[in-house]
Amino acid sequence: MNDKILILDFGSQYTQLIARGVRELNIYCEIQPCTSPVQYEDETLKGIILSGSPFSVNDPLAPKPSIKDMGDKLPVLCVCYGAQLLAQQGGGEVSKSSHREYGRAHLQDIVHDPLLATIPDNSQVWMSHADTIKKLPEGFNIIAKTQNIPVAAYKANDGYAKNPVYGIQFHPEVTHSTDGRQLLKNFVTDVCGCKQDWTPASFIQETVARIKEEVGDSKVVMALSGGVDSTVAATLIQRAIGSNLYCIFVDNGLLRKNEYEQVLDGYKHLKLNVKGVDAKKRFYDEMEGVADPEQKRKIIGRLFIEVFHEEAIQLKDVKFLGQGTIYPDVIESISVNGPSATIKSHHNVGGLPEIMHMSLVEPLRFLFKDEVRKIGRELGIDDIFIGRHPFPGPGLGIRILGAVTEEKVKMLQEADAIYIQHLRDSELYKEVWQAGTILLPVQSVGVMGDERTYEYTVALRAVTSIDGMTADWAHLPHTFLAKVSNDIINHVKGINRVVYDISSKPPATIEWE
């Protein structure tokens, strides 16, 4: 088994970045709400990191687990709020800063303790806190300061706990902290003694073994979407149980152009046991005249469940439902102020475990999206799946603003196919996290030849991101956009205007509905 670091989440916007930083060191870690008890009996657990928080330690409602108790069991690194909580619990003083300490700062007077070993003097760090440590507990030692903050990093005295306990008032996990990853490495390897052996190959080996033990000779049914998550999850399950995995790929009529046929062909090459179901007409009929986005989502989701359920119950003795749930889905469903027992359902199969009375198999539930791609490449899955942009569960149903018709779907499929092909031809596809075309409920006057037209407008959307939690609009070349616009207007009957969306997330979302 691989060594593990536990990250206690106090509600910081940066908590996921801590996890990503640790995992990029090939060390496994998990995020857990700070209100959940730590499972110290887990022999793989080697250390604990406390995240920052929007709370003030002086807030009576702030979460305040005992850091000394943690330190008596394992080494602890307390970040920002955690550092202030450690100081307060040790008998120090924490109060409101005279001015908000936010932005870049530089470490000075570094004591080259194991935590800060190899961190150079004047190393840039990122501050983001409203409280500050005015006085350290007696015997605690400052190991770094900045020009404005006398206690930037410190270590609890040897008598405080049985293991090393550190506090830092900056965020090593963000890119603005130039040596932050080195600090994390120092903590997890030198202080905690973790081995850097959590690799895609080791993950695959352990996951396949775990699925074999969990599922045994039972059957698993799974919905596939053509996306990276469901494809990688299905391949892992198939490695474990072979032909006892039954996959269903539903064509809801809202896929991209020729996607149904292309994806089924790709699955044949992966030797997955997949049944394709053409349900286009059923979806179009039920969505007729429905313009409200939430109503459309509910209809698409409900119909998917119905179609999948009808196909799945034809199989005998199926006890497990496979899902491509990934870690951000899990994290977003957990409350810092009280752990939630309800994990966010996969957008395609929400509610199915209850309806079908099945147990879940979720081999990716502790992976981030970029880690899923690494696992997929290690499994030898073709880039048609691994490099594919994320695509919403409701598909083009939420990229057609207003009521959905078969005619509008075909129009949008053609326009979108031109856009995506141009991205590939211009070698921009891999530079973009997600791209798509949106059909607007707007018609405008145009001129083609000597004729007046009154046709639809499409918006092109392309964003850059790491994990989709935040995103910036992609700065595609003007010449590229001009070429795409010209080809769409010339080749797609019914569209005479193309616009480009330059909104970031937040405040906008990636999809329009």
N, C-alpha and C positions, 0 to 999 in steps of 0.2 A: 504493500500500500504506500501511496505517496504521502509525504509530509504535508501538513495543512496549516494555514494561517486563518484565523477568524477575524473578520472585520465587524465591529459593533457599530451599527448605523444609528446616529443620533439625529438624522434628518438633514445632513449636509447635501448640498447640490453636487458635491465632488466625490461622494462615497464610491460610486462606480469607478471613478478614475483611480482610486486607491486599489481596487480589485484588479483593474486592468494592468496597473503598474506592477503588482505582485505577480500576476499570471505571465506577464511578458518576461519575467525572470525564470520561467518554467517551474514555478512553484504554485501549487493549487491553493486556492483560498475561497472562502464563502462569506457572504454578507448575511448578517442576522440582526434583527431589531435589538436595540440596546435593552429592551424590556424583557427579552427572552433569556432564560437561564443558560449559562454556558455549560456544555457537556464535557466536563473535565475528564471523564472516564474514557473519552476518545483518545487512544494512544497516538494517533497520527497528528493531533493538535500540538503545535510547537510554539505558538505565540499569538498575541492578541493586539489588534490595532483599533483604537477608538477614533471615530471620525469627528469632524467638526459638527456644528449644529446651529440652527437659527435661534436656539434658546440662549438666554443668559444664565450662568450658573447661579445668579442671585434671584432668578425667577422661582417662586415657590412651587411651580408646576413642572420645573425642569427635571428630566430624568437624571437620577444620581445613583447608579449602581456603585458598589464599593470597589474602588480600584485596588486597594490594598489586598482584598480577597483574591482578586485576579492575579496580582503580583506574587502572592504566596504560591500560586500554582504554575504560572508561566511568565515569561518576559512580556512586557506591555509597552507599546508606543502610543502616547496620547497626543492627538493632533488638535490644535486650536482649542475648541471647546473642551476636549479631553484634557488638554494641558492645564486649562484653567480649573477644571473640576479636580484634577489631581492636586493642584496647589491649594485649593480651598479645603479639600478633605484632609490634607496634611497639616492644616493649621495656618496656611498663608492667607494673603489678602488679595481679593480680586474685585475690581470696581470698574465703573464706566471709564472709558478712555476720555481724555480731555479733547481728543479729536479722533475721528474714525480712522483706524489703521488699516488702510486698504491700498493695495498696489505693490509695486516693486520695492524691495529693500535689499540690503547687502549684509551678509554675516561678517562679524568682526570678532576678534579675540577668541577664535575657535580653539577649544580644548580638544585635542585629537583623541578623544574617548572612542571606543569601538563604533559607536553610532555615527560619529562625524569623521572617522578615519577616511583619508583620501579626499575629503571635501576641502577645496582650496579657500584661502582667505578671500574675502570680498565676493564670495559666491552669491549670485542673485537668488532671492526667494520671493514668494508671493504671500502677502499678508491680506487677510480678510476677516477682521473682527472688530466689534464695538467695545468689548471688555478687554482689560489687560491685567496682567499680574503685577500688582504693586509691591508685594512682599512675598518672598518664598518661605516655605516652612523651614524651621531651624534644621540645619545640617544638609539641606538640599543644595546641590552645586550647579551654578550656571556654567554651561559649556559653550554658549555662543550668545552674542548680543547683536543689535544693529545700531545705527546711529540714533534712532529714536526710541528703541525698545531695549531696556537693560536686560530683560529676560526673554530672549528669543528661543533658546533651547536650554534644557536643564535635566539633571538626573537626580532621582530620589536617593537619599543616603542608603548605605548598605543595610542599615537596620530597619528600614521602612517595610521591606518585603523580602521574601526569600530569593526573588529573581530580579534582574535589572528592570527598572521602570523609568521611562523617559517621557518628558513633555516638550513639545515644540509648538510655538505660537504661529507658525507659518504652514503653508500647504505644500508638501513635497510632491504631491501627486499631479499638480498642474504643470503644463509645459513651461510656464513663466519661471518656475523654480528650476534653474538650469542644471543643478546637481541633485535634484529631488529623487530621481530614480536610483542614483548611487546611494543616497541615504536609505531608501527603502531596502536596497540590496544589502547594505551593511546590517540593517536590523534583522531581516529574515534569514540571512545566511550566517553572519558572524555572531550576532547576539542570540538568535533562536536556534541556529544550527540546522536549518532546513537544507535538504539536498535538492539541487536544481534538476529534477528528473521527471517533471510532469510535462510530457511531450505529446504530440498528436499520436504517435505510435503507442505510447503507454496508455493513453486515454482509450484508444480503440480496443486494445487488448483487455483492459479492465472492464470496459463497458460491455463488450461482447460476452465476457465470462459472467458478468452480473445478470445480463438478460437471459442467458442460458439457465442460470440458477433460478431466476425469478419466474420465467415462463415455462421452462421444462418442455414437455411435449404438447403443450396447449397451443391453440391457434390465436393469432393476432390479426385484427382487421384495422386498416388505416386508410384515411383519405389523403390523397396526394394532390398537390396544386401545381407541380412543375417548378416550384421555388426551391431555393437552396436548403431551407430548414427541413421541409418534409422529405425531400429527396435524400439528404444525408441521414436523417433519422431512420428512414425505411431501409437504407443500405446497411446501417448498423444492425437493425433488427434482423434483416435477412441473413447477415453474417452469422448471427446467433442461432436462428431457428429454421433457416432455409425456406422450403416451400410451405411451411406453416404460416407464413405471412401472406395475407390477402389484401391487395391494395385496390382502391376504387378511385378513379379519376373522373369527375363529373364535368361535363361541358355545360355550363350555365348560359351559354350564348353571349357571355360578357368577357371572353378571353381576347387576347390580341389576335391579329390576323394569322390564320393557319397554326395557331399555337396548340390547339387540341391534337392535331395530327403530328406535329413536330415533337411534342412532349411524349406522346405514346410511343413514337419511334425511338426516342432517346431512352425510354424505360426498357424497351426490348433489349437494347444494347447492354443495359445494366442487369439484364436477366431478372428483373423484378416481376413478380406475379401480379399483373395489373389488368383490371377490367375497366374499359372506357364506357361511360354512360352519356348518351346524347339526350340532354334534357332542355335544349334551347327553347323549344316552343312552349313548354310548361312555364319557364321563367318569363318569357315575353308576355304570355297571356295574363299572368298574375300581376305584372308590373304596368299593364296598360293604363295610361292616364294618371299614374302616381308620380307626383313631382317632388313631394317632401323628402329630403335626404334621409331622415331617420326612418321614415316609412319604407323607403326603398331598401335600406340596410336590413330592416327587420324581415321584409319579404324575402330578400335574397338569402339571408341566414336561415329563416324557417324552411324555405324550399330545399335548401342544401341539406339540412338535417333530415327532411322527409325523404328525399331521393336517396341519400346515403343509407338511411335506416332501412328503407325498402330493399336495397341491394344487400346490405349486411345481414339481415335476418334470414336471407336465403342460404347463408352459410351455416353449417351445423357445428355445434360445440365450440364456438368462439368465446373465449373468456377475457381477452384483453383488447383494449383499444390503443393503438399507437398514435402518438401526437408529436409534432415538431416544435413543441414549446421551448423557447430559449430563455436565458437568464433575465433579460430586461422585462419579459412578461411576468416573471415570478416576482422580481424586485418591486415593480410598480404596484403590485397587488398587496404588498405588505405595509402595514401602518407602523410607523416608529412608536406611536403612542399606545399601541396595543396590537400585537401580531394578529393578522387576519388569517383565518383558517381557509378562506376561499382564494384559490389561485386563479388568476385570470385565464379564461378558457381560450384555446386557439380559435382564431376568427372563423375557421371553417367548421369546427365541430363543437361549438359551445352547447352544452346541455346534453350531449350524446352519452357521456359516461353514466348519467343518472337514468336516462331513458332506456338504455340498453343493459343496465346493471353489469357493467364491465369494470375491471381494474385498468388503470392507466399504465402505459409504458412510455416514458418520456426520456429518451437517452440524451437529449441535448439541454435539459432544463437548467443546467448549471454552466452553460456556455454563452459567451457573447457572440454576436454575428460574425465578427472577423475570425473568431476561434472555430466556428462552424465551418467556415470556408477552408481553414487549414486542415481540419479533420477530413473534409470532403476531398481535398487534393491528396491527402495521405491515402485515402481509400481508392484513389484512381478515378474518381467521378469526372466526367467530361466537363469542360468549361461552359458548355451550353447551360448547365445547371449551376455550377459553382460561381460563375461570373455574372449570372443573371441579376438584373436590378430587382429590388423588392417590388412586389406587385400587390395591390390591396386585395383582400379577400373578396369584397363585392365587385372587383374588377372594373370594367368600363361602366358599370352601373352608377358609380359615383364620380366618373369622369365625363358623364353626360349630364349636364346640369338641367334639371327639369325632368319631364316625363321621358322614359326610355322607349324607343321603338326599334324594330329590327332594321329599318332604313337608317336611323341615326347611328346604330351600332356599326353597320357596314361602312358608313361614311367616316366615322371616327377610326375604325380599324385601318382603313386605307391611309388616312392622314398620319396616324401614329406609326404605321409601318415605314412610311417615307422618312419620318423624323428619326426613328431608331436606326434605320439602315444608314442614314447619313452620319449619325454618331459613330457607328462602327467603321464606315468607310474613311472617316476623318480621324480615326484612332482617338476619339474623344469618349467613347462609351465607357472605358475603364477609368477615365478621369472623373466620372460622374457617379454619385451614389445612387441616384434614382432619377429617371426621366420619364415623361409621359405627355400625352396630348389631351387637352380638355375641350370638349365641345360646348360652347356657350349658348344659352337660350337667347341669342342676340343675332338679328339679321340686319345687314347694312347694304347700302347701295354701292354697286361697283360697276365697272365698265370692262367688258371683254370684247375686243374688236370694236364694232360699232353698236353693240347691244348693251342695254342697261341690264344689270343683274341685281337681284335682291336675295342674298344668300347668307349662310351661316359664318360665324367667326370661331376660330379655334385659338386656344392659348397653349403655347409650349411651356413646359415646366421642366427645369433641371436643377438639381441641388447637389452640393458637396456636403459630406458628413462622415463621421466615423461609425456611429451606431444608430443614426436616425433620431436620437433624443433631441438634438439641436441640428440645424442645417442652415447653410448659406446658399443663396442662389448662385448657380454656376455662371461664371463670366465667359460665356461662349463667344467666339469671334463673330464680329458683325458680318463678315463675308460668309461665314457658315450659316448664320441665321437667315441671311438674304437668300442663299441657295435653297434652304429648306422651305422658306415661305414661297418662293417662286415655284418649286416643284409641287407643293401641296395645292396651290391655287390652280396650277395648270393641269394637274392630273386627277384631282378629286372633285367630281361634280357635286355642287351644293355648297362649296366653301369658297368665299372670295376675299377673306381677310384673315391674317395671322398676326397674333401679338405674342410678346414674350413676358413671362412673369418674373419680376425682379424682387420678390418678397422673401425674407428669411424666416426661419422658424426658431424661436418665436419672433414676432407676434403671430405670423401666419402659420398655417399647418402645411405639410407637404402636399397633401391632397386638398382639393377645393371643397369637397363634401365629406 
